[in-house]
């Protein structure tokens, strides 16, 4: 793609540009993928997303590929290992929340539902127009507030309304690519393909 095409973010960094063009806003429909995005959005809280993106492979290695069954078995030794891993963000609350959230994913299964059902039940209706600028993109919505509340009710941690909305953006529940952005139309098509 030409360098002069409009992008919401990431134009100056190949890794960031790839994420913007082909991942951000595309629907994530599987448990592992949703758990990973929720986890990474929690780690991103207070940091730039590019910081997390550059460490994503390290996060995947450290957290067993974000396999909820494996992470749910992590104990004190794993927490110590993670807090000494310079390849990830070493924040005890976020590390412990990621482990607790893996256990919550398994509890959802045991209750006869799934992370996919819980997350996608909070997808807003179509009808919002494309934002013209970043100032038009909300940080929190009624749907993200409801999603955060539901996740917390099920034992998830570090998932406030802002983090929930960032996960909704990353997982394709909303399309916040700016009007005229090179990735907006493809993202819109991908989201409509899974309209429920």
TORKOL-4160 file (C-alpha; in steps of 0.2 Angstrom, whole numbers, padded with zeros to 4 digits, m for minus):
196
<pt num="1" X="0000" Y="0000" Z="0000"/>
<pt num="2" X="0006" Y="0017" Z="m0004"/>
<pt num="3" X="0014" Y="0027" Z="0010"/>
<pt num="4" X="0002" Y="0042" Z="0007"/>
<pt num="5" X="m0014" Y="0032" Z="0012"/>
<pt num="6" X="m0023" Y="0038" Z="0027"/>
<pt num="7" X="m0021" Y="0027" Z="0042"/>
<pt num="8" X="m0028" Y="0030" Z="0060"/>
<pt num="9" X="m0011" Y="0025" Z="0067"/>
<pt num="10" X="0005" Y="0015" Z="0064"/>
<pt num="11" X="0010" Y="0023" Z="0047"/>
<pt num="12" X="0028" Y="0025" Z="0052"/>
<pt num="13" X="0031" Y="0008" Z="0060"/>
<pt num="14" X="0030" Y="m0008" Z="0049"/>
<pt num="15" X="0024" Y="m0019" Z="0064"/>
<pt num="16" X="0011" Y="m0006" Z="0069"/>
<pt num="17" X="0006" Y="m0003" Z="0052"/>
<pt num="18" X="0003" Y="m0022" Z="0049"/>
<pt num="19" X="m0007" Y="m0023" Z="0065"/>
<pt num="20" X="m0017" Y="m0008" Z="0060"/>
<pt num="21" X="m0021" Y="m0014" Z="0042"/>
<pt num="22" X="m0024" Y="m0032" Z="0045"/>
<pt num="23" X="m0029" Y="m0035" Z="0064"/>
<pt num="24" X="m0036" Y="m0020" Z="0073"/>
<pt num="25" X="m0055" Y="m0021" Z="0071"/>
<pt num="26" X="m0056" Y="m0038" Z="0063"/>
<pt num="27" X="m0067" Y="m0050" Z="0072"/>
<pt num="28" X="m0060" Y="m0061" Z="0085"/>
<pt num="29" X="m0072" Y="m0076" Z="0088"/>
<pt num="30" X="m0061" Y="m0089" Z="0097"/>
<pt num="31" X="m0059" Y="m0091" Z="0116"/>
<pt num="32" X="m0040" Y="m0090" Z="0115"/>
<pt num="33" X="m0040" Y="m0075" Z="0104"/>
<pt num="34" X="m0052" Y="m0065" Z="0115"/>
<pt num="35" X="m0043" Y="m0070" Z="0131"/>
<pt num="36" X="m0026" Y="m0064" Z="0123"/>
<pt num="37" X="m0033" Y="m0048" Z="0117"/>
<pt num="38" X="m0042" Y="m0044" Z="0134"/>
<pt num="39" X="m0025" Y="m0049" Z="0143"/>
<pt num="40" X="m0015" Y="m0038" Z="0132"/>
<pt num="41" X="m0027" Y="m0023" Z="0133"/>
<pt num="42" X="m0025" Y="m0025" Z="0152"/>
<pt num="43" X="m0006" Y="m0025" Z="0151"/>
<pt num="44" X="m0007" Y="m0009" Z="0139"/>
<pt num="45" X="m0017" Y="0001" Z="0152"/>
<pt num="46" X="m0006" Y="0016" Z="0156"/>
<pt num="47" X="0006" Y="0012" Z="0141"/>
<pt num="48" X="0007" Y="0015" Z="0123"/>
<pt num="49" X="0000" Y="0000" Z="0113"/>
<pt num="50" X="0016" Y="m0001" Z="0102"/>
<pt num="51" X="0025" Y="m0006" Z="0118"/>
<pt num="52" X="0013" Y="m0021" Z="0120"/>
<pt num="53" X="0014" Y="m0025" Z="0102"/>
<pt num="54" X="0033" Y="m0026" Z="0101"/>
<pt num="55" X="0032" Y="m0037" Z="0116"/>
<pt num="56" X="0018" Y="m0048" Z="0110"/>
<pt num="57" X="0028" Y="m0063" Z="0105"/>
<pt num="58" X="0036" Y="m0062" Z="0123"/>
<pt num="59" X="0019" Y="m0062" Z="0131"/>
<pt num="60" X="0013" Y="m0077" Z="0121"/>
<pt num="61" X="0029" Y="m0087" Z="0126"/>
<pt num="62" X="0027" Y="m0081" Z="0144"/>
<pt num="63" X="0009" Y="m0085" Z="0145"/>
<pt num="64" X="0009" Y="m0102" Z="0136"/>
<pt num="65" X="0001" Y="m0095" Z="0120"/>
<pt num="66" X="m0013" Y="m0088" Z="0130"/>
<pt num="67" X="m0020" Y="m0105" Z="0132"/>
<pt num="68" X="m0033" Y="m0103" Z="0147"/>
<pt num="69" X="m0031" Y="m0120" Z="0153"/>
<pt num="70" X="m0013" Y="m0119" Z="0154"/>
<pt num="71" X="m0012" Y="m0102" Z="0162"/>
<pt num="72" X="m0026" Y="m0106" Z="0174"/>
<pt num="73" X="m0014" Y="m0119" Z="0182"/>
<pt num="74" X="0000" Y="m0105" Z="0185"/>
<pt num="75" X="0005" Y="m0104" Z="0203"/>
<pt num="76" X="0017" Y="m0094" Z="0214"/>
<pt num="77" X="0032" Y="m0100" Z="0205"/>
<pt num="78" X="0025" Y="m0094" Z="0188"/>
<pt num="79" X="0021" Y="m0077" Z="0195"/>
<pt num="80" X="0039" Y="m0075" Z="0201"/>
<pt num="81" X="0045" Y="m0081" Z="0184"/>
<pt num="82" X="0034" Y="m0068" Z="0175"/>
<pt num="83" X="0039" Y="m0054" Z="0187"/>
<pt num="84" X="0057" Y="m0057" Z="0182"/>
<pt num="85" X="0054" Y="m0058" Z="0163"/>
<pt num="86" X="0061" Y="m0043" Z="0155"/>
<pt num="87" X="0052" Y="m0047" Z="0139"/>
<pt num="88" X="0035" Y="m0043" Z="0146"/>
<pt num="89" X="0027" Y="m0029" Z="0157"/>
<pt num="90" X="0031" Y="m0034" Z="0174"/>
<pt num="91" X="0016" Y="m0028" Z="0184"/>
<pt num="92" X="0011" Y="m0040" Z="0198"/>
<pt num="93" X="m0008" Y="m0034" Z="0197"/>
<pt num="94" X="m0008" Y="m0037" Z="0179"/>
<pt num="95" X="0001" Y="m0053" Z="0179"/>
<pt num="96" X="m0011" Y="m0060" Z="0193"/>
<pt num="97" X="m0026" Y="m0053" Z="0184"/>
<pt num="98" X="m0021" Y="m0063" Z="0168"/>
<pt num="99" X="m0020" Y="m0079" Z="0178"/>
<pt num="100" X="m0036" Y="m0075" Z="0187"/>
<pt num="101" X="m0045" Y="m0072" Z="0170"/>
<pt num="102" X="m0039" Y="m0088" Z="0163"/>
<pt num="103" X="m0048" Y="m0097" Z="0178"/>
<pt num="104" X="m0063" Y="m0086" Z="0175"/>
<pt num="105" X="m0063" Y="m0092" Z="0157"/>
<pt num="106" X="m0064" Y="m0110" Z="0163"/>
<pt num="107" X="m0078" Y="m0106" Z="0175"/>
<pt num="108" X="m0088" Y="m0098" Z="0161"/>
<pt num="109" X="m0086" Y="m0115" Z="0152"/>
<pt num="110" X="m0091" Y="m0125" Z="0167"/>
<pt num="111" X="m0107" Y="m0113" Z="0169"/>
<pt num="112" X="m0112" Y="m0118" Z="0151"/>
<pt num="113" X="m0107" Y="m0102" Z="0142"/>
<pt num="114" X="m0091" Y="m0096" Z="0134"/>
<pt num="115" X="m0080" Y="m0080" Z="0134"/>
<pt num="116" X="m0086" Y="m0078" Z="0115"/>
<pt num="117" X="m0104" Y="m0078" Z="0120"/>
<pt num="118" X="m0101" Y="m0065" Z="0134"/>
<pt num="119" X="m0090" Y="m0053" Z="0124"/>
<pt num="120" X="m0100" Y="m0054" Z="0108"/>
<pt num="121" X="m0117" Y="m0051" Z="0117"/>
<pt num="122" X="m0111" Y="m0034" Z="0120"/>
<pt num="123" X="m0108" Y="m0029" Z="0102"/>
<pt num="124" X="m0117" Y="m0013" Z="0099"/>
<pt num="125" X="m0130" Y="m0011" Z="0085"/>
<pt num="126" X="m0124" Y="m0004" Z="0068"/>
<pt num="127" X="m0128" Y="0014" Z="0065"/>
<pt num="128" X="m0113" Y="0024" Z="0071"/>
<pt num="129" X="m0105" Y="0034" Z="0057"/>
<pt num="130" X="m0086" Y="0033" Z="0054"/>
<pt num="131" X="m0077" Y="0045" Z="0065"/>
<pt num="132" X="m0069" Y="0059" Z="0056"/>
<pt num="133" X="m0055" Y="0061" Z="0069"/>
<pt num="134" X="m0049" Y="0053" Z="0085"/>
<pt num="135" X="m0059" Y="0065" Z="0095"/>
<pt num="136" X="m0074" Y="0057" Z="0089"/>
<pt num="137" X="m0069" Y="0040" Z="0096"/>
<pt num="138" X="m0076" Y="0037" Z="0113"/>
<pt num="139" X="m0065" Y="0029" Z="0127"/>
<pt num="140" X="m0080" Y="0022" Z="0135"/>
<pt num="141" X="m0098" Y="0017" Z="0129"/>
<pt num="142" X="m0113" Y="0010" Z="0138"/>
<pt num="143" X="m0109" Y="m0007" Z="0130"/>
<pt num="144" X="m0091" Y="m0007" Z="0136"/>
<pt num="145" X="m0097" Y="m0002" Z="0154"/>
<pt num="146" X="m0109" Y="m0017" Z="0153"/>
<pt num="147" X="m0096" Y="m0029" Z="0146"/>
<pt num="148" X="m0084" Y="m0024" Z="0160"/>
<pt num="149" X="m0098" Y="m0026" Z="0173"/>
<pt num="150" X="m0102" Y="m0043" Z="0166"/>
<pt num="151" X="m0084" Y="m0049" Z="0165"/>
<pt num="152" X="m0081" Y="m0043" Z="0183"/>
<pt num="153" X="m0097" Y="m0053" Z="0189"/>
<pt num="154" X="m0089" Y="m0068" Z="0181"/>
<pt num="155" X="m0072" Y="m0066" Z="0191"/>
<pt num="156" X="m0062" Y="m0056" Z="0178"/>
<pt num="157" X="m0050" Y="m0043" Z="0184"/>
<pt num="158" X="m0042" Y="m0027" Z="0177"/>
<pt num="159" X="m0057" Y="m0025" Z="0165"/>
<pt num="160" X="m0064" Y="m0008" Z="0168"/>
<pt num="161" X="m0075" Y="0001" Z="0155"/>
<pt num="162" X="m0060" Y="0009" Z="0146"/>
<pt num="163" X="m0050" Y="m0008" Z="0144"/>
<pt num="164" X="m0066" Y="m0016" Z="0139"/>
<pt num="165" X="m0069" Y="m0004" Z="0125"/>
<pt num="166" X="m0051" Y="m0005" Z="0119"/>
<pt num="167" X="m0054" Y="m0024" Z="0118"/>
<pt num="168" X="m0070" Y="m0021" Z="0109"/>
<pt num="169" X="m0061" Y="m0011" Z="0096"/>
<pt num="170" X="m0047" Y="m0024" Z="0095"/>
<pt num="171" X="m0059" Y="m0039" Z="0093"/>
<pt num="172" X="m0070" Y="m0031" Z="0080"/>
<pt num="173" X="m0086" Y="m0027" Z="0090"/>
<pt num="174" X="m0084" Y="m0010" Z="0083"/>
<pt num="175" X="m0076" Y="m0001" Z="0069"/>
<pt num="176" X="m0067" Y="0014" Z="0074"/>
<pt num="177" X="m0056" Y="0016" Z="0059"/>
<pt num="178" X="m0057" Y="0034" Z="0054"/>
<pt num="179" X="m0067" Y="0039" Z="0039"/>
<pt num="180" X="m0056" Y="0037" Z="0024"/>
<pt num="181" X="m0044" Y="0026" Z="0033"/>
<pt num="182" X="m0036" Y="0013" Z="0021"/>
<pt num="183" X="m0042" Y="m0002" Z="0033"/>
<pt num="184" X="m0060" Y="0004" Z="0036"/>
<pt num="185" X="m0069" Y="m0004" Z="0022"/>
<pt num="186" X="m0060" Y="m0021" Z="0024"/>
<pt num="187" X="m0064" Y="m0020" Z="0042"/>
<pt num="188" X="m0082" Y="m0016" Z="0039"/>
<pt num="189" X="m0084" Y="m0031" Z="0027"/>
<pt num="190" X="m0076" Y="m0043" Z="0040"/>
<pt num="191" X="m0087" Y="m0037" Z="0054"/>
<pt num="192" X="m0103" Y="m0038" Z="0043"/>
<pt num="193" X="m0098" Y="m0056" Z="0039"/>
<pt num="194" X="m0101" Y="m0060" Z="0057"/>
<pt num="195" X="m0116" Y="m0049" Z="0061"/>
<pt num="196" X="m0126" Y="m0058" Z="0074"/>
